[in-house]
Amino acid sequence: MEKTICAISTNPGNGGAISIVRMSGPDSVEITKKIFSNKTFPDAPSHTIHYGYIMDKNEKIDEVLVMKMLSPKTYTTEDIIEINCHGGMSTTNKVLELLILNGAELAEPGEFTKRAFLNGRINLLEAEAVGDLIEAKNDTARALAMHGVTGSLTQLIQSLRDKIVTLLANIEVNIDYPEYEDEKVITHENILPELKEISFALQQIVKESENGKIIKEGINVAFIGRPNVGKSSLLNAFLEEEKAIVTNVSGTTRDIVEGEVILNGILLNLIDTAGIRETNDLVEKIGVDKSKKVIETADLVILVLNRNERLTTEDRELLSKIALKKNIIFLNKNDLEPKIDEEIYHYPNIVIGTTTTTEGLIPLKNKIIELFHLNEIESKDMNYLSNVRQITLAKKALENINNVEQQIKENIPIDILEIELKEAWNNLGLIIGATYEDELIDNLFQKFCLGK
């Protein structure tokens, strides 16, 4: 924290017109002064922009705009300098090199945001939301991340911690100062309604956490089936491009083919698999094995069947294999005479359609929306936890509260209830970083990009 760090904050490459080199720390102004031609810059007030040249001795390296932001009203709460360069990587790297040569150190991934957290500028939940905002692949994911960045989700977690600490304080007063007649006497009966209120709020957070995961990561959708039933055509129709090769030859798709599409504001990660069948072809067999593994990891499996053919042994095996997965059975080729066995219509989530027209996919898209309640997700308030760490801690806090309720039913003494209440309060604190371990913080921020 005593060092001055620097990094390139914009996406590396030569495509952009502008690139930004960022520096944060106590020596930011002094280091900039050594390489910046504008002599009025050092004495200028905070939050101002200055025109000039980055110099390497007498050589002009680039014509730049330098933004000066002084502590504490900055992202890290430290002095920050941002140098707006022309977008070429050679020029940008040279500016970065000059900063390092004059006393700055190259920042670690996520170190600017890590400093913002450690300096109390943002909490841990907000810091993770910054990373989510950078990685957002659709507008709904962006909206979810912004709720974390702006602190609305923090306020929800903090309000639950405040309720728990109020209960703890009242219990402590009753135990330590029983002679204070003005204080409310805490009993099993009057603590239970407040516990139920906290429990209900945590249940809602945990219940809706799956929505947060869907918004952030999307839905992994695997198209499976035996060869030549239309899986690759289905992928191409979804993407509206010829991503996968389509022929009449069985086994054309021998490896995983992937694509992405947005449905109701949610990312669908589409995976076209090799046709699953018994084969002696070594390459095709590898593809079939990959397809079987994809079934295990997919959030949704779409089994594609040919509607104008009878069910085969391979079809029946696949129906059995996907029984425990969230699945849709897509009966393709609705423009042809139906010959498929009537028993197929006894399965849930049957969709009839075709990959040859845009309208032929509408029933399938509607079924995906229905299965994952995508219409409801967009209308909610977006106060979701969105990663495994946060969700696990919320579940632990809920378990603590449920344990207290059970202890009340068993007439356990009030002072014993404190143990689980304190644990619930601590678990919620871990979500927002009110308490944390150094190793956890290091691991979290390592996932960020350089310069953020």
N, C-alpha and C positions, 0 to 999 in steps of 0.2 A: 504493500500500500504506500510505501515511501518512495517507490520508484515512479518514474514517468514513462508511460507505455505509449506505443504507437502501432498503427496497423492501417492497411487499406480497407476502407469500409464498404466500398462499392464492389459489385460483382467483377471478378477478374476477367480480362478479355479486352479485345480491341474494338468492340462493337459500340460502346457508349461514347457520347460526346464529352462527358464530364466524368472524372473520377475523384473520389474524396479520400484524403489521407487524414486520419484522426489521431490526436494525441491527447492524453489525459495524465495529469499529475502536477506536482508542485513546480517543476522546472519547465512547464510547457511554453510559457511566454519567453523565458530566457533562451531556450533552444531555438524557437522560431526567430527570435531577434538576430541570431547568428547567421541565418540563411535567407532572410527576407529583406528586400531592398527598401521597403517603405519605412522611413525613419520616424514617422509619427505613430506607428503602430504600438510601440511599448507603452506609451503614456495614454493611449486611447481608452475610453471607458469600456465596460463590459457589454457584451451583446452588440458588437459592431462589426462591420465587414470592411476590409481594406484591400485596395488594389496594389499590385506590384509584381515583382519577379522573385522567383526562388533562385538564389545564386550559389554557385560552387566556386568560391573565391571570386574571380572576375568573369566567370562564364555564366550567362543566363541559361538556366535549365528549363524554365517554363514561365509563362505569364499566368498569374493566378489571382484568385480572390481568397483572402484569409479571414475566417470568422473567429473572433475572439470572444470567449465566454468564461467569465471568472466565477470561482467558487463563491457561494454555495449553490447558486441557481443554475445548475447544469445537470446533465443526465447522470453523471457519476458523483456529483456534488464537489468535484475537484475542478481546477482550472482545465478547460478544454480548448484546444485549437483544432479547427477543421480547415484543411487546405484544399480548395477546389481547383483541380488541375485539368488540363486537357486529357482526353480519355485514353491515350495510348499507354500500353503497359510499360514500355521502356521509360517514358517520362515519369509515370507514376512510381515505378520501382526506384528510379533515381532520387525522387523526392523522399521516399521512405528511407533509402540508404543514407541520405544526408542527415535526416533526423536521428538515425541510430549512431552515425559517426559523431554527432554533436551531443550525445548523452542520453538519448531515449533508448528504451529497450523494446524489442518486438513483443507485442501483446500475445498472450495465450488465447486460444479460442474462447470466446464469450467473456473475456476478462473485463471489458467495459461494463457489461451488464452485471457481472459478478461484483464489481466495485460499487455499482449502484445499489445492489442488495446489501453488501457489507457496510456501506455508509448510511444505510437507512433510507435511501431515496425511494426504493420499492421493496415490497416483500417477496417471498419466494414464489408464491402463486402468481404474482404479477410478472416476475422475472421469467417464469416458464411460459407465461402467455406471450411475452415478447418473442420468444423462440417460435411459438406456434403461429404468431402473426407473420413472421418471416417465411415460414413454410406453408402458409395457407394456400391451398390449390383451388379454392372456390369461394364464392361470396359468403356462403353460410359459415365456412370455417373461419373466414376473416371476422365475421360478426361475433362468433364464439370467442375468438382470441381477444377482440377488443373489449368484451365484457370482463375478461381477466385483467387486461392492461389498465382499464379505467377504474378498477377497484370494486365494482359492484358485487362480484363473487367474494372478494375479501370481506366486504361488509356483512355478507350473509354468514360466513364462517365466524367472524368476530362476534356477531350478535349472539350466536350459540355459545361461544366461550364466555361471553359476559353473563349469560343466564346461569351457566354452570358455576362461575366464580361467585355469583351472588348467593347461590345455594350453599356453596362451601363456606362463605363468610358467615352466613346466618347460623350454620351448624357449629362453626368454631365459637361464635359468641355464646350460643346456648351451652356449649360444653365448658368453656373457660370462665364465663361470667353468668352463672345461673341466677345470681341475685338481682340482675338488671331486669326489673319488671316491665320497663318500657319496650324491651325487645320482643319481637314476635317469637313465640315458642314454636320450634320446628318439630313436627311430628310426622309419622308415616303418612297420615291422611292429607296433610297440607303440602307435602313435598311431591306427592304422586302426580297431581295435575300438571305441575311444571315439568316433571320428567316426561310425561306423555307428550307435551308440546315439543320438547327437544327431540324426543324419539321420532315423532311424526316428521319433523323437518329433516332429520337425518335419513329417514326412510325414503323421502322424496328425492333427496340428493343422490342416494345410492341407486334408487330405481331408475332415475333419469340419466345416470352416468353412462349407460350404454349409448344414449343419444349423443353425448359428448364425444365418445370414441368414434362413432359413425361419422359425425361432422368433421372431426379432425383427420381421421385416417381413411375415411371412405369405406365402401363395402367390397370385399373381395368376392367376385362372382366367377365361378368356374363352369364352363360349358363342357359337359361330358356326354359320352354316348359311343356307340360302336362306329366304325368308319362309314362315311358317306351318308350320314343322316342329316347333315346341314349345319354342323357346329361352326365351321369356318365361315360359312355364308352368314350365319347369325352374328358372328363377331363383326364381319364387314358391314352388315346392315346397321348394327348399333353405332359403329364408328363413322358410317357413311363414307367409307374409303376401302380400297382393295388392300387391306393389311395382310390378310392370310390368303395363301394360294388355294384356289378352289378348282378341282378337276373331278372327273368321274372315276378316277383311279382310286381304289381303296387304299388307305394308309398314306395319303398325300401329306397330311400333317404328321410329322414325326417328332416334333419338339413343341415346347410351350410357346405360344404366341400371345402377346399381351397388348392391351390398349386401355385408354381411359376415356370416360365420357361422363358428363354431368347430367343427373336426373333429379329434378326438383331441388336443385341447389346442392345435391350430395354427389360426391365423386364415386363412380363405380369403377373399380379396378377389374377389368374383364380379362379372363384367362381362357384362351382356346387350347384345349388339350388334344393330344393324339387319340385317335379312335381306340377304344379299349376292346381288345380281342386277343385270343390265343394266336401267337405267331412264332415262327422259327427265325424270322429276320432279326438279327442282333440289334441293328439300329432302331428298328420299329419297337422292339421289346423294351429298349431303354426309354423310349417315349411313352410307352404304355405304363411302365413303372412310375414315371414322373407324374402321369395323369392320376394314378391311384393315390399318390402322396398329396396332390393338390386337393383332392376330395377332403382329406383330413383337415387341411388348414383353411379351407374356404369358409366365408361367412354364409354364402348362399351357393348351392349347387343346382344348376339347371340341367336336367337330363333331357337331351334332345332325342326324340323318337320320330321315326318316319310314319306318318299317319296312314299312308297307303300300303303299308306292309304289316304282316302279322308279327307279333312279338316273338323274338328269338330267345334262345337260352341265355345269350349274353345280355339281352335287354332285361330279363328277369333277374339275373345276378346283380346288375347295376341298380335295379329297383330295391333289391334287398340291401345293397351296400349303402344307399343314401337314406335309408329309413330313419336313422337317428339324427340326420343333419337337416337344417332348414333347407327345404328344397322346393323346386317348381318342376313339373313335368311339362315340357313344351312339345306339343304334337305338331310337327312341322308339315308343310305342304298341304295346307287346307284347301288348295285349289284342285287337288286330285281326289279321286274316288276313295273314301275311307275304307280300309281293309283291316285296321288294327283290331285286336281282340277287345270285346266289350268290357272285359274285366278291368281294363286300364282306367275306366271312368269311375271306378270305386276308390281310386287313390285321391287324396286331397290335393289341392293346388294344381289342377289340370288347366292348361292354357292351350287353346288351339289358335294357330296363326301360320304365317308364312314369312320367309326372309326375302321374298321377291318384291315386296312393296313396302313403303313406309307405314301404311295403315296396318300391315300384317304384324307389326311389332307392338302396336298400341295395347292389346290385351296383356302382353307380357310385361310391358313397362308398368301398367296399372297394377298388376299383381305384385311386382317388386315394391311399389309405393305402399300397397296395402300391408304386405308382410312386415315392413320395417317402419310403418307409420310415418312415412316421410312428410306427409301433409301436416301432421301434428308437430313435427320437429320445427318446421319453419315458423309456426305461430307461437311457439313458447318463448319464455323470457331469456333463454340462453345462459342461465346460471347453472352450467353443468361443470362438473369436474371432468377432465379430459385425458388423464393418463393413469396408468396403473398405480403409481406411487400415491397420488391424491385419493383415488378411489379406495385403495386398500386401507389407508388411514381413516377415511370416513366410515368404512365398514367396522373397523376396530372400535371407533368412538361409539357407533351404534350398539355394538356388542356390549361395551362398558355400561351404557345407559340401560340396556335390557337386563343386564346382570343386577343393576341397582333395583330395578322394578321387581325382579324375582326375590331379591333379598328383603324387600319390603313385605312381600307376600309371606315370607318365612319369618317375619317379625324380628329380623336382625337389628341390633342396636344402631341408632342413628350414627354414632361415631364411626362405625365400621363401613358405612356407606361412602365415607370420604375417599376411601382407597380407589374404588372404581370411578368415582366422579373426577378425582384428580387425574386419573389415567385418561378419561375421555377428554378432559380439558387439554392435556398434554398432546394427545393424538391430533386434535384439531389445530393445536399450535404448530405441530410439525408440518401441516398442510401449507400454512402461510409463512413458515420459517421463523415463528416466534421463538422456537427452539430448533436446533439443528446440529448435525455432526459435520466436521470439516471434510471428511471423506465423501459424504453425500454431496456437499456443495461442489467440491472439485469435479465429481463425476457428472453432475447435472450440467455445469457450464462448459465442460469439454465437448458437449454435443452442439454447442453454438458454432457459428462460423467466425472466422477471424474478423476483427474490426467491429464486432457487435458486443 
